[in-house]
Amino acid sequence: MKNIVVIVRNLPFNTRKNAEALRMSVGLTLREDKVTVIFIDDGVYTATPTKPELINVPPPVREFGALNMLKCRMLADKTSLEKRGIHGVIENINPVDREEIIRTINESDIVIPF
């Protein structure tokens, strides 16, 4: 079993990258690897309860549900949240200090940045 980290760091509204990162994260669980999704920089907007359907982007509800059901860790960088004035994240996403983010990345076998 490998520890895999997927880093989501882009705005979710001008690209499908973030949705693809979440879908790929679900797929990575098929080999029973331990998958952690990290939301950092502008990627923290993906971890917020927004309404992307207002701009014709489908919300990643199914992906978040699947990741939660598969017990994947989902972490949001507190520094990135604070810098952007974000005070709430989607259920089951844990805001953590930058040190925890760095430790999680360092302890992983594979890091996939998006």
TORROTOR-311807 format. One line per field, with one value per atom (N, C-alpha, C): residue in three letters; atom name; x, y, z. Coordinates in nm, 2 decimals, padded with zeros to 4 digits. Example, Ala and Ser with C-alpha at 12.3 -4.5 7.8 and 13.67 -1.06 7.14 Angstrom:
BEGIN
residu	(ALA,ALA,ALA,SER,SER,SER)
atome	(N,CA,C,N,CA,C)
xx	(01.32,01.23,01.32,01.28,01.37,01.29)
yy	(-00.57,-00.45,-00.33,-00.22,-00.11,00.00)
zz	(00.78,00.78,00.78,00.71,00.71,00.79)
! end
This chain:
BEGIN
residu	(MET,MET,MET,LYS,LYS,LYS,ASN,ASN,ASN,ILE,ILE,ILE,VAL,VAL,VAL,VAL,VAL,VAL,ILE,ILE,ILE,VAL,VAL,VAL,ARG,ARG,ARG,ASN,ASN,ASN,LEU,LEU,LEU,PRO,PRO,PRO,PHE,PHE,PHE,ASN,ASN,ASN,THR,THR,THR,ARG,ARG,ARG,LYS,LYS,LYS,ASN,ASN,ASN,ALA,ALA,ALA,GLU,GLU,GLU,ALA,ALA,ALA,LEU,LEU,LEU,ARG,ARG,ARG,MET,MET,MET,SER,SER,SER,VAL,VAL,VAL,GLY,GLY,GLY,LEU,LEU,LEU,THR,THR,THR,LEU,LEU,LEU,ARG,ARG,ARG,GLU,GLU,GLU,ASP,ASP,ASP,LYS,LYS,LYS,VAL,VAL,VAL,THR,THR,THR,VAL,VAL,VAL,ILE,ILE,ILE,PHE,PHE,PHE,ILE,ILE,ILE,ASP,ASP,ASP,ASP,ASP,ASP,GLY,GLY,GLY,VAL,VAL,VAL,TYR,TYR,TYR,THR,THR,THR,ALA,ALA,ALA,THR,THR,THR,PRO,PRO,PRO,THR,THR,THR,LYS,LYS,LYS,PRO,PRO,PRO,GLU,GLU,GLU,LEU,LEU,LEU,ILE,ILE,ILE,ASN,ASN,ASN,VAL,VAL,VAL,PRO,PRO,PRO,PRO,PRO,PRO,PRO,PRO,PRO,VAL,VAL,VAL,ARG,ARG,ARG,GLU,GLU,GLU,PHE,PHE,PHE,GLY,GLY,GLY,ALA,ALA,ALA,LEU,LEU,LEU,ASN,ASN,ASN,MET,MET,MET,LEU,LEU,LEU,LYS,LYS,LYS,CYS,CYS,CYS,ARG,ARG,ARG,MET,MET,MET,LEU,LEU,LEU,ALA,ALA,ALA,ASP,ASP,ASP,LYS,LYS,LYS,THR,THR,THR,SER,SER,SER,LEU,LEU,LEU,GLU,GLU,GLU,LYS,LYS,LYS,ARG,ARG,ARG,GLY,GLY,GLY,ILE,ILE,ILE,HIS,HIS,HIS,GLY,GLY,GLY,VAL,VAL,VAL,ILE,ILE,ILE,GLU,GLU,GLU,ASN,ASN,ASN,ILE,ILE,ILE,ASN,ASN,ASN,PRO,PRO,PRO,VAL,VAL,VAL,ASP,ASP,ASP,ARG,ARG,ARG,GLU,GLU,GLU,GLU,GLU,GLU,ILE,ILE,ILE,ILE,ILE,ILE,ARG,ARG,ARG,THR,THR,THR,ILE,ILE,ILE,ASN,ASN,ASN,GLU,GLU,GLU,SER,SER,SER,ASP,ASP,ASP,ILE,ILE,ILE,VAL,VAL,VAL,ILE,ILE,ILE,PRO,PRO,PRO,PHE,PHE,PHE)
atome	(N,CA,C,N,CA,C,N,CA,C,N,CA,C,N,CA,C,N,CA,C,N,CA,C,N,CA,C,N,CA,C,N,CA,C,N,CA,C,N,CA,C,N,CA,C,N,CA,C,N,CA,C,N,CA,C,N,CA,C,N,CA,C,N,CA,C,N,CA,C,N,CA,C,N,CA,C,N,CA,C,N,CA,C,N,CA,C,N,CA,C,N,CA,C,N,CA,C,N,CA,C,N,CA,C,N,CA,C,N,CA,C,N,CA,C,N,CA,C,N,CA,C,N,CA,C,N,CA,C,N,CA,C,N,CA,C,N,CA,C,N,CA,C,N,CA,C,N,CA,C,N,CA,C,N,CA,C,N,CA,C,N,CA,C,N,CA,C,N,CA,C,N,CA,C,N,CA,C,N,CA,C,N,CA,C,N,CA,C,N,CA,C,N,CA,C,N,CA,C,N,CA,C,N,CA,C,N,CA,C,N,CA,C,N,CA,C,N,CA,C,N,CA,C,N,CA,C,N,CA,C,N,CA,C,N,CA,C,N,CA,C,N,CA,C,N,CA,C,N,CA,C,N,CA,C,N,CA,C,N,CA,C,N,CA,C,N,CA,C,N,CA,C,N,CA,C,N,CA,C,N,CA,C,N,CA,C,N,CA,C,N,CA,C,N,CA,C,N,CA,C,N,CA,C,N,CA,C,N,CA,C,N,CA,C,N,CA,C,N,CA,C,N,CA,C,N,CA,C,N,CA,C,N,CA,C,N,CA,C,N,CA,C,N,CA,C,N,CA,C,N,CA,C,N,CA,C,N,CA,C,N,CA,C,N,CA,C,N,CA,C,N,CA,C,N,CA,C,N,CA,C,N,CA,C,N,CA,C,N,CA,C,N,CA,C,N,CA,C)
xx	(00.08,00.00,00.09,00.06,00.13,00.05,00.12,00.05,00.06,-00.05,-00.06,-00.13,-00.06,-00.12,-00.15,-00.27,-00.31,-00.33,-00.26,-00.26,-00.34,-00.45,-00.54,-00.50,-00.45,-00.40,-00.45,-00.54,-00.59,-00.74,-00.77,-00.91,-01.00,-01.12,-01.20,-01.30,-01.31,-01.41,-01.37,-01.24,-01.20,-01.13,-01.14,-01.08,-01.15,-01.14,-01.19,-01.09,-00.97,-00.86,-00.89,-00.96,-00.99,-01.09,-01.19,-01.28,-01.21,-01.12,-01.04,-00.96,-00.90,-00.81,-00.90,-01.02,-01.11,-01.15,-01.18,-01.22,-01.10,-00.98,-00.86,-00.83,-00.86,-00.83,-00.92,-01.05,-01.14,-01.08,-01.04,-00.99,-00.86,-00.78,-00.66,-00.69,-00.80,-00.84,-00.86,-00.87,-00.90,-00.79,-00.67,-00.56,-00.54,-00.63,-00.63,-00.51,-00.47,-00.37,-00.43,-00.36,-00.41,-00.40,-00.51,-00.52,-00.56,-00.48,-00.51,-00.52,-00.62,-00.64,-00.61,-00.52,-00.48,-00.53,-00.60,-00.64,-00.55,-00.48,-00.39,-00.39,-00.34,-00.34,-00.49,-00.51,-00.64,-00.73,-00.67,-00.74,-00.84,-00.82,-00.90,-01.05,-01.06,-01.20,-01.28,-01.21,-01.28,-01.34,-01.28,-01.32,-01.43,-01.48,-01.58,-01.72,-01.82,-01.96,-02.01,-01.96,-02.00,-02.11,-02.15,-02.25,-02.20,-02.11,-02.05,-02.15,-02.26,-02.36,-02.41,-02.40,-02.44,-02.36,-02.24,-02.16,-02.14,-02.24,-02.25,-02.13,-02.08,-01.98,-02.05,-02.05,-02.11,-02.04,-02.11,-02.05,-01.99,-01.88,-01.82,-01.88,-02.01,-02.08,-02.05,-02.06,-02.04,-01.90,-01.80,-01.66,-01.63,-01.68,-01.66,-01.73,-01.85,-01.92,-01.84,-01.79,-01.71,-01.59,-01.52,-01.39,-01.42,-01.53,-01.57,-01.60,-01.68,-01.72,-01.60,-01.50,-01.38,-01.28,-01.32,-01.24,-01.10,-01.10,-00.99,-00.97,-00.85,-00.83,-00.84,-00.91,-00.91,-00.87,-00.77,-00.71,-00.71,-00.74,-00.74,-00.63,-00.55,-00.44,-00.50,-00.48,-00.54,-00.48,-00.35,-00.29,-00.36,-00.38,-00.45,-00.59,-00.66,-00.80,-00.80,-00.71,-00.71,-00.67,-00.57,-00.53,-00.64,-00.74,-00.85,-00.98,-00.97,-01.09,-01.20,-01.16,-01.25,-01.27,-01.39,-01.42,-01.48,-01.53,-01.60,-01.56,-01.55,-01.52,-01.63,-01.63,-01.73,-01.70,-01.81,-01.80,-01.70,-01.63,-01.53,-01.40,-01.38,-01.25,-01.20,-01.08,-01.02,-00.92,-00.95,-00.85,-00.73,-00.61,-00.49,-00.38,-00.29,-00.18,-00.08,-00.01,00.09,00.19,00.22,00.32,00.26,00.13,00.06,00.06,00.04,00.04,00.18,00.28,00.42,00.45,00.42,00.44,00.37,00.25,00.17,00.24,00.28,00.35,00.48,00.56,00.69,00.67,00.57,00.55,00.48,00.45,00.38,00.48,00.44,00.52,00.51,00.39,00.36,00.29,00.33,00.27,00.22,00.10,00.04,-00.01,00.06,00.01,-00.09,-00.19,-00.29,-00.29)
yy	(-00.12,00.00,00.12,00.22,00.34,00.46,00.56,00.68,00.78,00.82,00.91,01.04,01.15,01.28,01.35,01.40,01.48,01.63,01.72,01.86,01.94,02.00,02.09,02.23,02.31,02.44,02.55,02.52,02.62,02.66,02.78,02.82,02.72,02.68,02.58,02.63,02.76,02.81,02.84,02.84,02.86,02.74,02.63,02.51,02.38,02.27,02.15,02.07,02.13,02.06,02.01,02.09,02.05,01.93,01.94,01.83,01.70,01.71,01.60,01.54,01.63,01.59,01.51,01.55,01.48,01.34,01.34,01.21,01.12,01.17,01.08,01.03,01.11,01.07,00.95,00.96,00.84,00.72,00.73,00.62,00.56,00.65,00.60,00.50,00.50,00.42,00.27,00.25,00.11,00.01,00.06,-00.03,-00.04,00.01,00.01,00.09,00.19,00.28,00.39,00.45,00.55,00.68,00.75,00.87,00.99,01.10,01.22,01.33,01.41,01.53,01.65,01.74,01.86,01.98,02.07,02.19,02.31,02.37,02.48,02.59,02.70,02.82,02.85,02.88,02.91,02.78,02.66,02.54,02.53,02.61,02.60,02.64,02.72,02.76,02.63,02.53,02.40,02.34,02.36,02.30,02.38,02.49,02.57,02.54,02.57,02.54,02.65,02.65,02.74,02.68,02.76,02.71,02.73,02.64,02.65,02.63,02.57,02.55,02.69,02.79,02.93,02.97,02.92,02.95,02.83,02.74,02.62,02.53,02.52,02.42,02.32,02.19,02.10,02.09,02.09,02.08,01.94,01.93,01.80,01.72,01.73,01.66,01.51,01.45,01.30,01.26,01.34,01.31,01.33,01.44,01.46,01.34,01.30,01.19,01.06,01.04,00.91,00.91,01.03,01.04,01.02,01.07,01.06,00.91,00.85,00.71,00.62,00.65,00.57,00.60,00.70,00.74,00.80,00.87,00.95,01.07,01.10,01.23,01.35,01.45,01.57,01.69,01.76,01.86,02.00,02.10,02.24,02.32,02.38,02.46,02.59,02.59,02.71,02.84,02.84,02.97,03.02,02.93,02.97,03.01,02.95,02.98,03.12,03.15,03.28,03.39,03.37,03.47,03.51,03.42,03.45,03.48,03.49,03.53,03.42,03.30,03.19,03.13,03.12,03.08,02.94,02.89,02.76,02.67,02.54,02.44,02.34,02.26,02.15,02.05,01.99,01.88,01.77,01.73,01.62,01.67,01.80,01.85,01.92,01.88,01.93,02.04,02.16,02.27,02.23,02.24,02.21,02.31,02.31,02.41,02.36,02.46,02.44,02.32,02.31,02.21,02.07,02.05,01.93,01.90,02.00,01.98,01.93,02.00,01.96,01.82,01.79,01.66,01.55,01.57,01.48,01.46,01.57,01.55,01.48,01.51,01.45,01.30,01.26,01.12,01.03,01.10,01.03,00.96,00.86,00.79,00.85,00.91,00.97,01.10,01.21,01.34,01.38,01.41,01.44,01.59,01.69,01.82,01.85,01.93,01.98,02.13)
zz	(00.00,00.00,00.00,-00.09,-00.10,-00.04,00.01,00.05,-00.07,-00.12,-00.23,-00.19,-00.23,-00.20,-00.34,-00.35,-00.46,-00.41,-00.47,-00.43,-00.53,-00.48,-00.56,-00.52,-00.62,-00.59,-00.68,-00.77,-00.87,-00.84,-00.89,-00.88,-00.95,-00.89,-00.95,-01.06,-01.08,-01.17,-01.32,-01.34,-01.48,-01.55,-01.48,-01.54,-01.48,-01.54,-01.49,-01.42,-01.40,-01.34,-01.20,-01.12,-00.98,-00.98,-01.06,-01.07,-01.11,-01.21,-01.26,-01.14,-01.07,-00.95,-00.85,-00.83,-00.73,-00.79,-00.92,-00.99,-00.99,-01.02,-01.02,-00.88,-00.78,-00.64,-00.61,-00.65,-00.63,-00.70,-00.82,-00.90,-00.83,-00.77,-00.71,-00.59,-00.54,-00.43,-00.47,-00.60,-00.65,-00.62,-00.60,-00.57,-00.42,-00.34,-00.19,-00.14,-00.21,-00.16,-00.07,00.02,00.10,00.03,00.01,-00.07,00.02,00.01,00.08,-00.03,-00.02,-00.10,-00.02,-00.07,00.00,-00.09,-00.03,-00.09,-00.04,-00.13,-00.09,-00.19,-00.15,-00.24,-00.29,-00.41,-00.46,-00.47,-00.45,-00.45,-00.33,-00.23,-00.11,-00.15,-00.25,-00.30,-00.33,-00.38,-00.41,-00.29,-00.17,-00.05,00.02,-00.04,00.02,-00.04,00.04,-00.01,-00.10,-00.23,-00.33,-00.42,-00.52,-00.61,-00.76,-00.79,-00.93,-01.04,-01.01,-01.12,-01.17,-01.09,-01.13,-01.26,-01.28,-01.39,-01.48,-01.48,-01.56,-01.55,-01.42,-01.39,-01.29,-01.32,-01.23,-01.09,-00.98,-00.85,-00.83,-00.76,-00.74,-00.62,-00.61,-00.50,-00.49,-00.61,-00.61,-00.57,-00.62,-00.59,-00.44,-00.38,-00.24,-00.16,-00.20,-00.14,-00.15,-00.26,-00.28,-00.20,-00.20,-00.12,00.03,00.08,00.22,00.24,00.16,00.18,00.18,00.10,00.09,00.20,00.29,00.40,00.36,00.25,00.21,00.30,00.34,00.41,00.31,00.36,00.28,00.37,00.33,00.42,00.35,00.42,00.36,00.44,00.37,00.44,00.51,00.64,00.71,00.67,00.64,00.59,00.46,00.37,00.24,00.27,00.36,00.39,00.45,00.55,00.62,00.52,00.44,00.34,00.25,00.22,00.13,00.20,00.33,00.41,00.41,00.40,00.40,00.54,00.58,00.72,00.73,00.63,00.63,00.52,00.54,00.44,00.44,00.33,00.32,00.43,00.47,00.57,00.53,00.63,00.61,00.55,00.53,00.49,00.62,00.66,00.78,00.75,00.81,00.80,00.89,00.84,00.92,00.90,00.99,00.98,00.87,00.82,00.71,00.74,00.87,00.91,00.89,00.91,00.89,00.74,00.66,00.51,00.47,00.51,00.48,00.52,00.64,00.70,00.61,00.58,00.50,00.36,00.30,00.17,00.18,00.29,00.31,00.34,00.40,00.44,00.32,00.21,00.11,00.01,-00.06,-00.15,-00.29,-00.32,-00.45,-00.43,-00.49,-00.49,-00.63,-00.64,-00.77,-00.76,-00.81,-00.81,-00.92,-00.90,-01.00,-01.00)
! end
